[in-house]
Amino acid sequence: MSSDLRDLIRNDLDRIPLPPDERWTMRRARRRGFIGVGVAAIVIALVVAASLGGGQALQALRDRIESDRASGGVVAPGDDYVYVSDGGPSPLGTPTQGLQTIAMPGGQSVGRLIADTYVGTAYEGGLMGIRGDRAFLPVAMSAAGDDYDTYLQEVDLSRGLGLRRISLGSAPAPRALQAELPGTPVFPAATAVSSDGTSVWLVRDTFDHGRTTVVDRFDAQTLSPLAHVILSSSGSGAVRSRAIALGPDRLAVVRYHYESMNLVAADWYFLDAQLRVIASYADDNAHRLPASGACAADVEASPANAEWLVLCSDPSLFSDGALLFLDSSSFTITASVSLPREQGFALGMSVAVDNTVYVLTGRPVVARIDPRTHRTIDARPVIQARSWLDQLIPAVVGAKSPGGPSAAFSPDGRYAYLAGPPDQWWGSLATIDMREAKVVAHTSAFGAIGAVGLSPGGERLYALATDRTGARRIVLLAPDTLRSVAQSQPIANEPSGIFAVRTQTQTPKQAAAGRGTAGPQPTPHRFAAGSPGAPDERHPGTHRWSGG
Amino acid sequence: MTEPSDGATAWEAVFRRSYPSVYRALVAVLLDTELAADALQEAFAEGLRRPPASDHALAGWLFRVALRRARRIRGFGLPLRLDEVVGALREPEISAETDALLDRLQAGELLRLLTRRQRAVVVAHYYLGLTQQEIADALGVRRGTVGATLSQALQHMRRGGTHVI
């Protein structure tokens, strides 16, 4: 292919006519003159704008001081557990990845579950669908030879407790998949929990390059298997899958196709309670969702109709993105609102209290979409401050991958919190008012920000910060002013992402004593701080699943 | 590179040898014949002031300098950051003349599928014959980025083009 392309390009480009010889080295007056006039005009415009903007800047400064006085940077430091994923996808035989619990605002690490617990990476994003207070983590423990014992580890996020560990049997390390997609864990799986907490879905990528995806649904209480299906595909490259819970009994399975470590397409399957395929957008680009299926896993329910909102955006901006409206029963596309690629990559979306859907793009632009009419209301560039100059030249913010861990949205949909490296003009952390399309606060005081997470009510913002010495901490911030309220001690094992934030419902001491355990759960245990996860024999409630 | 006494003449001579290939490469990347000519002329002027250290990889040097000049021309000569912002905003327009030229080329259809960076990498690699490291140096990016960009560009061309490549 390469030689054909080389020949094609060489032959074709050699046919491009050249300018006359005398023009090769002769300076052309027209362009220079144009530039000179252009520069002069812009300098004049800048001087005028700066003069006009000066007064507004003073006004903005006064407003800011007033605003700061009003808010005072005060945020009530509630007791939260911040779960961070640390380590990395393990080298074979040496489990290193873990889930660490940081109790805030005290800032101590109160537990860590290790054993190749795979909770996502910056490369692939978070693969767990966390709703409610229960999470199920795929865990692998080295067994004999090249095999691994695999489990699902149930975690009570509100109490910082590891609960049952459910054996899924042993499986060989996915060598071909790991070779195709370096960083793939030895147990390439993902889970999702239904909105009502009654079902758990598990998707596993198996066999040749992960091209066979095994999907299971389990009863969350009894852990008995309820349904089972296999999705497979042919072709080249590797496949990684994730599950997205849609309400109490519907599931979306997304199968991401990678070639040469590049995401090239994604197949979407929508399944019913029995895991029968209701609708699929797969196999080729003619049948895939827009942008080759590159749609964010942060699927939202429409506030206006019985529809799901799916945000699609091509990372390379080869094609336009779209906000899709899918019928909640048939999962057919009822409407599609185009997001022109000129607006940049779609960073994420939120639903405001007035039912408007905000889409934030990397240009940056905030597009407002009415979910009732399926029409764009407007698309406005995000500005940083209030000066007139800012409106002339929109500021630029850094981009992120779709639905990744570096952005969070307030529960009311009004604000977006963007994280990034410290060399962005807006600092490493910014709060964007989606309604006003304005950066209301930004800072680089905490170094690089790897991830952000909000407390369940949105009152407290947590950022995973790396300072110049490389020390990583959880910083508690006031979401509106980005003022620091508290920060943790340096966290060991190089945490890379915020997995979840939950309000504590039990003190670590109570939790350790096992008091107040609700429901028919087996005896809970604290994560062992800095030690390997215990074998399943320690958990009387351990079940061996036969599903899959 | 050359003796001071005949430096300008010698520089013009080597510049003219590289001109056809670099000019065509710039047209393919910038999709603007006028801009390509102006940018390359400014690279010539830059070479007169500060000649490259050697004739080795001269095409790569001209390509790099001309691309920077093109960005500055597009950005009205504003400082670097504003250059990028304004240049990016003015990116999509393709002149009718260049459009007609690309229509006559089989590769034109493919190149129009790509972003400017992707075009720059593809053309530098397949037309100018630069290595990935030389392209990385020319574009001021890491070598891995060049490889990834090249891979993405090929994907796009494979998916979007009607030609078998």
Interface residues (C-beta under 8 A of the other chain):
Chain A: M1 S2 D4 L5 R6 L8 I9 R10 D12 L13 D14 R15 I16 P17 L18 P19 D21 R23 W24 T25 M26 R27 R28 R31 I35 G38 V39 I42 E259 S260 M261 N262 V264 N285 S292 S316 L317 F318 E342 I393 P394 V396 W425
Chain B: E12 F15 R16 Y19 P20 Y23 R24 A25 V27 A28 T33 E34 A37 D38 L40 Q41 F44 A45 I73 F76 G77 L78 R81 L82 V85 V86 P92 L101 R104 L105 Q106 A107 G108 L110 L113 T115 Q118 V122 V123 Y126 Y127 A148 S151 Q152 L154 Q155 H156 M157 R159 G160 H163 V164 I165
